[in-house]
Amino acid sequence: MIEIKDKQGMSTEEIILETAIDLMEKKGFKAVTTKEIAAQSGFSEMTLFRHFGTKQNILEKAVEVYSYLIDMKTILYDHVEYDLKKDLKRVSETYHKYNQHNYKMVLLSFQERHTHPFIGEKISENPKRLKNYLVDYFEEMQKRGKMIETDAEVQAMNFLWMNLGYFMSFQLGGRKVAQIPLQTFIEDSVDLFVRGLTPCK
């Protein structure tokens, strides 16, 4: 099927998907109707049905399109320096870059965790990849004597939970809660984490 492009270069399907995710994140999947999605998209409901068939199909396609996987090799493995501060800063920046790009899907996964658990399963693929990377990295750093003896998996989860806390605070409470700029948070939190994991000389 040939896609019609609008003035901004987005296809009909892209406009419908983006509109649907925006509405679903704000109102919930159940509350949003195909008629509303079509109207907000600027198309007829018939156009929506022709491209997707059902609202469920729209959600499933949106999850597929907007849940991109982090290129772990290019971003992390190929640039590892075995320097706790530099490497953990890169992990933190990667985590927040992913969440900023995909924040509506992340929030929707929390909102629909009981009714549409497949969203969370898809969204969790990147955090799982980051966790596995951190576990391997922490174990290697311990072997090199650059990190205290500790449970690598526990520390990997602590690091990710710390970053998730900032993300959720900012998204749910905005500047009223997360008043510290992201880059300042990354610098300071990584510095504190590194101090706790670095062996005493």
TORFI-80731 format. One record per residue (C-alpha): x, y, z. Coordinates in Angstrom, 3 decimals. Each point is the difference from the previous one (the first is absolute). Layout:
<rs>
(r (X,Y,Z))
...
</rs>
This chain:
<rs>
(r (0.000,0.000,0.000))
(r (1.379,3.432,-0.980))
(r (0.101,2.321,3.001))
(r (-1.263,3.557,-0.334))
(r (2.407,2.507,1.530))
(r (-1.055,3.232,1.671))
(r (1.914,3.286,-0.054))
(r (2.318,-1.159,2.777))
(r (0.811,-3.192,-1.876))
(r (-1.877,-2.368,2.331))
(r (-2.041,-2.805,-1.519))
(r (-3.676,-0.545,0.745))
(r (0.872,-2.962,2.215))
(r (2.648,1.974,1.891))
(r (-2.426,2.841,0.702))
(r (-2.681,-2.411,1.218))
(r (2.454,-1.923,2.194))
(r (1.476,3.138,1.557))
(r (-3.466,1.420,0.666))
(r (-1.223,-3.275,1.475))
(r (2.936,-0.334,2.391))
(r (-0.373,3.614,1.090))
(r (-3.702,-0.514,0.781))
(r (0.473,-3.395,1.631))
(r (2.783,1.255,2.252))
(r (-2.200,2.882,1.154))
(r (-3.357,-1.788,0.317))
(r (0.716,-3.724,0.063))
(r (-0.556,-2.595,-2.728))
(r (-3.591,-0.803,0.945))
(r (-1.181,3.620,0.100))
(r (1.290,0.890,-3.464))
(r (-2.212,-0.783,-3.005))
(r (0.966,-0.584,-3.625))
(r (-2.267,2.907,-0.911))
(r (1.979,2.283,2.288))
(r (3.338,-1.229,-1.332))
(r (-1.155,0.569,-3.573))
(r (-1.319,3.496,0.747))
(r (3.172,1.061,1.811))
(r (2.114,-1.458,-2.823))
(r (-1.906,1.961,-2.634))
(r (-1.265,-3.097,-1.812))
(r (-3.295,-1.830,-0.247))
(r (-0.717,-3.008,2.168))
(r (-0.189,-2.025,-3.222))
(r (3.620,0.920,-0.761))
(r (1.006,-1.187,3.452))
(r (-1.798,-3.317,-0.489))
(r (1.538,-0.421,-3.451))
(r (3.520,0.329,1.431))
(r (-0.365,-1.811,3.325))
(r (-3.392,-1.695,0.291))
(r (-0.401,0.330,3.771))
(r (1.136,2.114,2.943))
(r (1.857,-3.024,1.364))
(r (1.927,-0.254,-3.263))
(r (0.945,3.675,0.306))
(r (1.389,-0.598,3.490))
(r (1.946,-3.087,-1.044))
(r (1.471,1.776,-3.025))
(r (0.917,3.040,2.115))
(r (1.825,-2.192,2.505))
(r (1.901,-1.617,-2.864))
(r (0.884,3.314,-1.663))
(r (0.883,2.086,3.034))
(r (1.814,-2.638,2.076))
(r (3.363,0.105,-1.717))
(r (2.855,-2.070,1.429))
(r (3.175,1.613,1.274))
(r (3.063,-0.830,-2.080))
(r (1.977,-1.277,2.979))
(r (3.090,-0.917,-2.005))
(r (0.411,3.387,-1.657))
(r (-0.924,2.115,3.023))
(r (1.523,-1.948,2.880))
(r (2.113,-3.054,-0.872))
(r (2.047,1.740,-2.687))
(r (0.717,2.983,2.264))
(r (0.640,-1.623,3.376))
(r (3.034,1.553,1.738))
(r (-0.082,-1.944,3.279))
(r (-0.200,3.322,1.769))
(r (-2.970,-0.129,2.401))
(r (-0.914,3.649,-0.273))
(r (0.239,0.267,-3.784))
(r (-1.682,-3.329,-0.703))
(r (-2.868,0.456,2.476))
(r (-0.613,3.499,-1.286))
(r (-0.382,-1.447,-3.508))
(r (-2.449,-2.625,1.285))
(r (-2.058,2.650,1.796))
(r (-0.071,2.263,-3.062))
(r (-1.036,-2.950,-2.178))
(r (-2.806,-0.896,2.405))
(r (-1.420,3.525,0.045))
(r (0.396,0.483,-3.743))
(r (-2.110,-3.111,-0.523))
(r (-2.646,1.117,2.491))
(r (-0.172,3.531,-1.395))
(r (-0.483,-1.377,-3.497))
(r (-2.617,-2.479,1.160))
(r (-1.507,1.577,3.115))
(r (-3.646,-0.266,-1.107))
(r (0.333,-3.727,-0.581))
(r (1.777,-0.433,3.345))
(r (-2.766,1.856,1.847))
(r (-2.692,-1.877,-1.932))
(r (1.599,-3.300,1.002))
(r (-0.392,0.947,3.682))
(r (-3.564,1.152,-0.554))
(r (-1.041,-3.130,-1.906))
(r (2.123,-2.527,1.926))
(r (-3.052,-2.026,1.072))
(r (-2.062,0.152,-3.190))
(r (2.749,-0.041,-2.646))
(r (3.108,-1.532,1.603))
(r (1.607,-0.577,-3.411))
(r (0.889,3.721,-0.097))
(r (2.097,-0.291,3.137))
(r (1.587,-3.204,-1.270))
(r (1.112,1.780,-3.158))
(r (1.075,3.179,1.790))
(r (2.045,-2.004,2.521))
(r (2.313,-1.391,-2.681))
(r (2.366,2.980,0.156))
(r (0.237,0.149,3.822))
(r (0.707,-3.761,-0.050))
(r (2.803,0.546,-2.500))
(r (1.463,2.780,2.131))
(r (-0.233,-2.144,3.122))
(r (1.807,-2.911,-1.665))
(r (2.677,2.371,-1.268))
(r (0.493,1.483,3.478))
(r (0.207,-3.421,1.657))
(r (2.718,-1.103,-2.445))
(r (1.757,3.345,0.334))
(r (-0.023,0.000,3.821))
(r (1.287,-3.572,0.109))
(r (2.839,0.925,-2.345))
(r (0.835,3.119,2.028))
(r (0.214,-2.131,3.146))
(r (2.376,-2.400,-1.744))
(r (2.161,2.974,-0.965))
(r (0.046,1.226,3.579))
(r (-1.701,3.261,-0.981))
(r (-3.176,-0.623,2.013))
(r (-0.754,-1.322,3.475))
(r (-1.228,-3.560,0.443))
(r (-3.791,0.178,-0.169))
(r (-2.998,-1.661,-1.635))
(r (0.207,1.204,-3.614))
(r (-3.690,-0.582,-0.703))
(r (-1.131,1.891,3.104))
(r (2.156,2.994,-0.921))
(r (-1.178,-0.124,-3.617))
(r (-3.611,0.183,1.166))
(r (0.810,2.757,2.527))
(r (1.519,2.070,-2.797))
(r (-2.974,-0.484,-2.323))
(r (-2.541,0.638,2.783))
(r (1.770,3.241,0.840))
(r (-0.350,1.176,-3.586))
(r (-3.589,-1.248,-0.271))
(r (-0.815,2.036,3.112))
(r (1.150,3.213,-1.639))
(r (-1.885,-0.769,-3.213))
(r (-3.280,-0.804,1.763))
(r (0.281,2.978,2.354))
(r (0.487,2.329,-2.942))
(r (-2.815,-1.487,-2.080))
(r (-2.551,-0.188,2.828))
(r (0.985,3.022,2.066))
(r (1.796,2.151,-2.531))
(r (2.266,2.783,1.196))
(r (-1.802,0.101,3.357))
(r (1.687,-3.284,0.921))
(r (2.971,-0.418,-2.335))
(r (1.440,3.495,0.266))
(r (3.561,-1.112,-0.734))
(r (0.891,0.046,-3.727))
(r (0.556,-3.450,-1.496))
(r (3.686,0.515,-0.747))
(r (0.642,1.183,3.557))
(r (-1.847,-3.048,1.341))
(r (2.077,-2.328,-2.193))
(r (3.305,1.599,1.019))
(r (-0.747,0.070,3.725))
(r (-1.723,-3.379,0.293))
(r (2.725,-1.784,-1.969))
(r (2.684,1.710,2.105))
(r (-1.679,-1.159,3.224))
(r (-0.506,-3.534,-1.346))
(r (3.631,-0.217,-1.082))
(r (1.252,1.137,3.405))
(r (-1.991,-2.798,1.615))
(r (1.408,-2.662,-2.343))
(r (3.627,1.100,-0.277))
(r (2.474,-1.935,2.192))
(r (1.808,1.990,2.679))
(r (3.639,0.648,-0.836))
</rs>
